[in-house]
């Protein structure tokens, strides 16, 4: 008896969801009363299943995270807070996108394997 099972390709749906959710979320280090800041990172032009595409997307996320968390303060404590903010925003965005190539690149780049990122398909 022949039987066939059709499986839908989850990639287009994942890209659509990622386009809607691929924002960098971060709390500004300036003050707790400030609004939550975010920046949308678009990547529909990238093939994130390739090494080059994942690297390009990481670069965009990295840049957006720093832009969101940027501070002009010369206070070292505030600067440390901005760095921590950017790292957390980056990790959150990469977790939200949930693309294995991107997660692998992020882990290789940062050397941090303790982040609870989920990227299995």
Backbone as CSV, one residue per row, in Angstrom:
resi,resn,N_x,N_y,N_z,CA_x,CA_y,CA_z,C_x,C_y,C_z
1,UNK,0.836,-1.166,0.000,0.000,0.000,0.000,0.885,1.236,0.000
2,UNK,0.646,2.077,-0.941,1.406,3.314,-1.037,0.679,4.427,-0.309
3,UNK,1.407,5.144,0.475,0.817,6.309,1.124,1.830,7.439,1.060
4,UNK,1.319,8.613,0.971,2.225,9.760,0.945,1.717,10.790,1.928
5,UNK,2.659,11.434,2.530,2.347,12.481,3.490,2.913,13.775,2.950
6,UNK,2.067,14.765,2.844,2.534,16.071,2.393,2.835,16.924,3.608
7,UNK,3.983,17.539,3.586,4.330,18.452,4.668,4.483,19.840,4.085
8,UNK,3.954,20.783,4.771,4.074,22.169,4.323,5.452,22.693,4.664
9,UNK,5.982,23.476,3.783,7.285,24.091,4.034,7.088,25.228,5.038
10,UNK,7.642,25.116,6.240,7.423,26.142,7.256,8.232,27.418,7.021
11,UNK,9.153,27.387,6.058,10.034,28.530,5.850,9.301,29.822,5.471
12,UNK,8.374,29.802,4.486,7.678,31.061,4.173,6.897,31.611,5.364
13,UNK,6.265,30.739,6.113,5.529,31.182,7.290,6.486,31.756,8.333
14,UNK,7.626,31.121,8.493,8.610,31.619,9.458,9.120,32.995,9.052
15,UNK,9.370,33.193,7.768,9.826,34.505,7.309,8.759,35.564,7.537
16,UNK,7.513,35.217,7.250,6.426,36.180,7.461,6.317,36.556,8.926
17,UNK,6.354,35.552,9.788,6.264,35.819,11.222,7.473,36.616,11.695
18,UNK,8.631,36.266,11.184,9.841,36.956,11.601,9.815,38.419,11.159
19,UNK,9.268,38.675,9.984,9.191,40.058,9.523,8.322,40.889,10.464
20,UNK,7.282,40.265,10.993,6.412,40.980,11.913,7.038,41.114,13.295
21,UNK,7.810,40.126,13.673,8.334,40.098,15.033,9.802,40.476,15.161
22,UNK,10.473,40.688,14.048,11.917,40.918,14.104,12.236,42.335,14.553
23,UNK,11.878,42.635,15.728,12.202,43.925,16.326,13.225,43.695,17.425
24,UNK,14.003,44.679,17.647,14.954,44.620,18.737,14.300,45.323,19.913
25,UNK,14.057,44.551,20.983,13.438,45.125,22.168,14.521,45.402,23.191
26,UNK,14.412,46.543,23.795,15.394,46.877,24.816,14.854,47.965,25.717
27,UNK,15.264,47.906,26.953,14.949,48.971,27.885,16.117,49.937,27.852
28,UNK,15.821,51.173,27.665,16.869,52.177,27.606,17.575,52.265,28.948
29,UNK,18.885,52.367,28.955,19.599,52.474,30.214,19.429,53.844,30.873
30,UNK,18.814,54.796,30.167,18.710,56.153,30.696,17.844,56.225,31.948
31,UNK,16.628,55.700,31.883,15.778,55.740,33.069,14.685,54.697,32.978
32,UNK,14.251,54.230,34.112,13.233,53.194,34.154,11.880,53.720,33.704
33,UNK,11.653,55.030,33.797,10.388,55.610,33.418,10.232,55.823,31.918
34,UNK,11.296,55.614,31.169,11.269,55.828,29.736,10.502,54.707,29.044
35,UNK,9.921,55.014,27.892,9.177,54.012,27.133,10.102,52.933,26.598
36,UNK,9.531,51.761,26.356,10.259,50.665,25.735,10.622,51.087,24.320
37,UNK,11.868,50.942,23.948,12.332,51.355,22.627,12.557,50.139,21.758
38,UNK,12.279,50.280,20.477,12.494,49.168,19.552,12.855,49.701,18.178
39,UNK,13.390,48.822,17.373,13.716,49.155,15.994,13.458,47.916,15.152
40,UNK,12.746,48.075,14.062,12.435,46.954,13.183,13.637,46.632,12.316
41,UNK,13.927,45.349,12.208,15.023,44.875,11.366,14.400,44.058,10.236
42,UNK,14.526,44.552,9.033,13.960,43.859,7.868,15.027,42.994,7.221
43,UNK,14.595,41.815,6.775,15.570,40.927,6.150,14.956,40.049,5.062
44,UNK,13.870,40.485,4.474,13.240,39.683,3.422,14.143,39.563,2.196
45,UNK,15.123,40.452,2.078,16.054,40.414,0.955,17.205,39.433,1.172
46,UNK,17.273,38.818,2.353,18.378,37.914,2.685,17.939,36.456,2.664
47,UNK,18.835,35.576,2.265,18.606,34.138,2.426,19.309,33.746,3.715
48,UNK,18.547,33.732,4.807,19.152,33.502,6.120,19.530,32.040,6.352
49,UNK,19.265,31.181,5.374,19.688,29.788,5.487,21.096,29.585,4.960
50,UNK,21.723,30.678,4.528,23.114,30.607,4.101,23.969,31.326,5.138
51,UNK,25.228,31.007,5.139,26.155,31.639,6.074,26.212,33.146,5.856
52,UNK,26.288,33.561,4.607,26.354,34.989,4.289,25.089,35.734,4.698
53,UNK,23.937,35.124,4.471,22.675,35.742,4.852,22.539,35.874,6.360
54,UNK,22.948,34.825,7.076,22.891,34.859,8.547,23.835,35.927,9.091
55,UNK,25.018,36.039,8.509,25.971,37.063,8.951,25.431,38.464,8.691
56,UNK,24.813,38.660,7.529,24.255,39.975,7.201,23.121,40.326,8.163
57,UNK,22.267,39.356,8.464,21.169,39.611,9.394,21.707,39.902,10.784
58,UNK,22.715,39.160,11.206,23.322,39.434,12.511,23.847,40.872,12.556
59,UNK,24.490,41.309,11.484,25.010,42.673,11.432,23.904,43.707,11.586
60,UNK,22.783,43.459,10.949,21.646,44.383,11.058,21.081,44.397,12.478
61,UNK,20.944,43.213,13.065,20.421,43.131,14.430,21.380,43.798,15.406
62,UNK,22.668,43.544,15.229,23.691,44.135,16.094,23.628,45.662,16.027
63,UNK,23.550,46.187,14.824,23.491,47.637,14.629,22.229,48.222,15.263
64,UNK,21.099,47.556,15.075,19.832,48.043,15.639,19.861,48.003,17.160
65,UNK,20.437,46.956,17.721,20.517,46.840,19.178,21.330,47.985,19.763
66,UNK,22.447,48.293,19.136,23.271,49.401,19.623,22.576,50.741,19.420
67,UNK,21.844,50.869,18.329,21.117,52.110,18.081,20.043,52.329,19.145
68,UNK,19.334,51.275,19.507,18.273,51.360,20.518,18.848,51.668,21.897
69,UNK,19.989,51.121,22.204,20.562,51.236,23.548,21.598,52.354,23.677
70,UNK,21.820,53.070,22.604,22.840,54.116,22.581,22.650,55.136,23.699
71,UNK,23.751,55.521,24.272,23.738,56.580,25.273,24.878,57.541,24.964
72,UNK,24.651,58.806,25.268,25.698,59.808,25.073,26.362,60.180,26.392
73,UNK,26.012,59.451,27.421,26.572,59.717,28.738,28.037,59.283,28.776
74,UNK,28.831,60.019,29.521,30.226,59.623,29.716,30.395,58.842,31.019
75,UNK,29.298,58.658,31.734,29.320,57.904,32.981,29.589,56.432,32.674
76,UNK,30.669,55.861,33.217,31.005,54.466,32.933,29.893,53.484,33.322
77,UNK,29.161,53.771,34.366,28.077,52.877,34.790,26.962,52.879,33.740
78,UNK,26.640,54.042,33.221,25.609,54.157,32.183,26.084,53.464,30.904
79,UNK,27.352,53.606,30.573,27.899,52.954,29.390,27.859,51.432,29.526
80,UNK,28.162,50.936,30.713,28.057,49.489,30.950,26.615,49.026,30.796
81,UNK,25.680,49.835,31.282,24.263,49.511,31.131,23.846,49.455,29.671
82,UNK,24.373,50.365,28.864,24.060,50.384,27.434,24.612,49.140,26.746
83,UNK,25.807,48.735,27.125,26.405,47.518,26.555,25.579,46.293,26.912
84,UNK,25.154,46.209,28.174,24.325,45.095,28.621,22.979,45.111,27.898
85,UNK,22.414,46.296,27.753,21.152,46.468,27.038,21.278,45.942,25.601
86,UNK,22.340,46.306,24.913,22.540,45.885,23.526,22.715,44.377,23.426
87,UNK,23.465,43.792,24.343,23.651,42.330,24.328,22.326,41.609,24.528
88,UNK,21.531,42.099,25.476,20.233,41.468,25.743,19.277,41.652,24.570
89,UNK,19.272,42.831,23.978,18.403,43.103,22.832,18.772,42.209,21.656
90,UNK,20.071,42.051,21.428,20.564,41.192,20.358,20.103,39.753,20.573
91,UNK,20.303,39.240,21.777,19.914,37.861,22.094,18.402,37.678,21.935
92,UNK,17.627,38.647,22.388,16.167,38.560,22.292,15.724,38.554,20.833
93,UNK,16.310,39.404,20.003,15.947,39.458,18.587,16.306,38.159,17.881
94,UNK,17.463,37.612,18.180,17.895,36.367,17.543,17.004,35.216,17.988
95,UNK,16.609,35.221,19.244,15.676,34.202,19.738,14.327,34.343,19.050
96,UNK,13.863,35.562,18.841,12.569,35.807,18.206,12.562,35.348,16.748
97,UNK,13.632,35.642,16.026,13.718,35.241,14.627,13.774,33.727,14.511
98,UNK,14.520,33.071,15.396,14.575,31.611,15.493,14.981,30.935,14.181
99,UNK,16.138,31.312,13.658,16.698,30.720,12.450,17.996,30.019,12.842
100,UNK,18.088,28.708,12.597,19.265,27.946,13.029,20.605,28.529,12.579
101,UNK,20.725,28.957,11.328,21.996,29.517,10.836,22.380,30.770,11.612
102,UNK,21.390,31.623,11.897,21.640,32.856,12.637,22.058,32.542,14.067
103,UNK,21.349,31.623,14.693,21.679,31.240,16.069,23.092,30.662,16.144
104,UNK,23.437,29.814,15.188,24.777,29.223,15.165,25.837,30.309,14.986
105,UNK,25.584,31.254,14.088,26.543,32.345,13.873,26.674,33.200,15.130
106,UNK,25.546,33.514,15.757,25.549,34.322,16.979,26.371,33.636,18.073
107,UNK,26.159,32.364,18.258,26.897,31.627,19.294,28.384,31.568,18.985
108,UNK,28.726,31.387,17.707,30.135,31.368,17.332,30.751,32.754,17.549
109,UNK,30.026,33.791,17.156,30.524,35.164,17.251,30.732,35.599,18.701
110,UNK,29.770,35.290,19.552,29.836,35.743,20.938,30.561,34.761,21.845
111,UNK,30.650,33.510,21.438,31.274,32.504,22.290,30.445,32.177,23.512
112,UNK,29.204,32.649,23.524,28.327,32.441,24.680,27.323,31.349,24.358
113,UNK,27.531,30.190,24.935,26.636,29.046,24.701,25.615,28.899,25.815
114,UNK,25.577,29.853,26.735,24.635,29.751,27.854,23.317,30.447,27.567
115,UNK,23.246,31.226,26.483,21.998,31.919,26.163,20.906,30.901,25.836
116,UNK,19.727,31.067,26.385,18.628,30.124,26.104,17.960,30.433,24.769
117,UNK,18.688,30.212,23.683,18.141,30.467,22.364,17.576,29.172,21.797
118,UNK,16.443,29.261,21.138,15.856,28.077,20.546,15.859,28.241,19.045
119,UNK,16.561,27.370,18.374,16.606,27.431,16.915,16.684,26.038,16.340
120,UNK,15.679,25.264,16.572,15.652,23.924,15.995,14.445,23.813,15.091
121,UNK,14.651,23.219,13.959,13.564,23.028,13.000,13.563,21.612,12.523
